[in-house]
Amino acid sequence: MAYELYYWDGIQGRGEFVRLALEEAGADYIDVTRQPTRGTGAMFAVMESESEPHIPFAPPFLKDGDLIIPHVANILFYLGPKLGLAPEDEGLRHAVNGLQLTITDFVAEVHDTHHPIDTSLYYEDQKPEAKARSAAFIRERIPKFLGYFERVLRQNPKGRNHIVGDALTYAISRSFR
């Protein structure tokens, strides 16, 4: 049975990170909202369900049969072992998840550079504030995040070809979006 990925039609956004993992592994999946017969209505049907006990707050989310897995990091933590994009060792799997959660923090900060006041406002409505936030982000936050990832890579006991262990993981796939 194919995985079902639900994310906004027409934008890459956070859904792209899940797509990258699915594509890297050659997994069988359906990008539901990009299907002409289903579209975003299918996504809202799940999110607004009156009967599903475990509804997602927002996309992206993944369905694997009856199981619904929300949030990028959670989806990738679930898929990683199934797709061969996570180490078998439990400690290393949690290390990859920790990196994934840090990437999630980084992406949220990137997003906030163009929506520094209110996420419901257009960039154009907060442009001066966005420019100031972006300058601070470039000056302070990017070096901090990239320095951390460089240090993790440098300290990998299996070498510098992979960020954790000796194989490609979903965390590094996402960071090179």
C-alpha positions in Angstrom: 0.0 0.0 0.0 1.3 3.4 -0.9 2.0 6.1 1.7 -0.3 9.1 1.4 1.4 12.5 1.9 -0.9 15.5 2.6 0.5 19.0 2.1 -0.6 22.2 0.3 -0.9 21.9 -3.4 1.5 24.0 -5.4 4.1 24.9 -2.8 7.2 22.9 -1.7 7.3 24.2 1.9 7.7 21.7 4.8 6.0 18.9 2.7 9.1 18.9 0.4 11.2 17.5 3.2 9.0 14.4 3.4 8.9 14.2 -0.4 12.8 14.2 -0.5 12.9 11.2 1.9 10.3 9.3 0.0 12.0 10.0 -3.3 15.5 9.2 -2.0 14.2 5.8 -0.9 12.1 5.2 -4.0 9.1 4.7 -1.8 5.6 4.2 -3.2 3.6 7.2 -2.3 0.8 9.5 -3.4 1.0 13.2 -3.1 -2.7 13.5 -2.3 -3.4 17.2 -2.9 -1.6 17.1 -6.2 -4.0 14.5 -7.5 -6.6 16.2 -9.7 -9.4 14.1 -8.3 -8.6 14.8 -4.7 -6.9 18.2 -4.1 -6.8 20.1 -0.9 -10.3 19.1 -0.1 -9.0 15.6 0.7 -6.5 17.2 3.2 -9.2 19.2 4.9 -11.5 16.2 5.1 -8.9 14.5 7.3 -8.0 17.6 9.3 -11.7 18.5 10.0 -12.9 15.0 10.6 -15.6 14.6 13.2 -14.8 10.9 13.8 -11.0 10.5 13.5 -9.6 10.6 17.1 -6.1 11.6 16.1 -6.5 14.5 13.7 -3.5 16.5 12.6 -3.4 20.2 13.4 -1.8 21.2 10.1 -0.1 19.8 7.1 2.1 18.0 6.3 0.9 14.7 7.6 1.3 11.2 6.3 -1.2 8.3 6.2 0.1 4.8 6.3 -3.1 2.7 6.2 -5.2 3.9 9.1 -2.3 5.5 10.9 -2.0 9.3 10.6 1.4 10.8 11.4 1.6 14.6 11.7 4.6 17.0 11.7 7.7 16.8 9.5 10.1 15.6 12.3 7.6 13.0 13.5 6.9 11.8 9.9 10.6 11.4 9.2 11.2 9.7 12.5 8.5 7.2 11.5 9.7 6.7 7.9 13.4 6.7 8.5 13.8 3.1 9.6 11.2 1.9 7.1 13.0 3.6 4.2 16.5 2.8 5.2 17.2 6.4 6.1 17.8 6.0 9.8 20.4 4.0 11.7 19.4 0.7 13.3 21.0 1.7 16.6 18.4 3.3 18.9 20.8 5.9 20.2 21.9 6.9 16.7 18.2 7.1 15.6 17.6 9.5 18.4 20.7 11.5 17.4 19.3 11.8 13.9 15.9 12.9 15.3 17.6 15.5 17.5 19.3 16.9 14.4 16.0 16.8 12.6 14.4 18.8 15.4 17.2 21.3 15.2 16.6 21.6 11.5 12.9 22.2 12.2 13.9 25.0 14.6 16.2 26.5 11.9 13.4 26.4 9.2 11.0 28.1 11.7 13.5 30.9 12.2 14.0 31.2 8.4 10.2 31.5 8.0 10.0 34.2 10.8 12.4 36.4 8.9 9.7 37.2 6.3 6.8 37.1 8.8 8.4 38.8 11.9 5.3 40.4 13.2 2.4 38.2 12.2 2.3 35.0 10.1 -1.1 36.1 8.8 0.3 39.3 7.2 1.9 39.4 3.8 5.7 40.0 3.7 5.0 43.3 2.0 2.9 44.4 5.0 5.9 44.0 7.3 8.9 44.6 5.0 10.9 47.0 7.1 10.7 44.6 10.1 11.5 41.6 7.9 14.6 43.3 6.6 15.8 44.0 10.2 15.0 40.5 11.3 16.7 39.0 8.2 19.9 41.0 8.9 20.0 39.8 12.5 19.3 36.2 11.4 22.1 36.3 8.8 24.6 37.9 11.2 23.8 35.8 14.4 21.7 32.7 13.8 22.9 31.2 10.5 26.5 31.0 11.8 25.3 29.4 15.0 23.2 26.7 13.3 25.8 26.0 10.6 28.6 25.9 13.1 26.7 23.4 15.1 26.1 21.1 12.1 29.7 21.4 11.0 30.8 20.4 14.5 28.5 17.4 14.5 29.8 16.3 11.2 33.4 16.8 12.3 32.9 14.8 15.4 31.2 11.8 13.7 33.3 8.8 14.7 32.4 7.1 11.4 34.0 9.9 9.4 32.9 13.1 7.7 30.9 11.6 4.8 27.7 11.5 6.8 26.4 13.5 9.7 25.4 10.5 11.8 26.9 7.0 11.4 28.1 5.8 8.0 25.1 6.2 5.8 22.7 8.9 4.4 19.9 9.8 6.8 16.7 11.7 6.5 18.0 14.6 8.5 20.8 15.4 6.1 18.5 14.9 3.1 16.3 17.6 4.5 19.0 20.1 5.3 20.1 20.1 1.6 16.7 21.1 0.3 
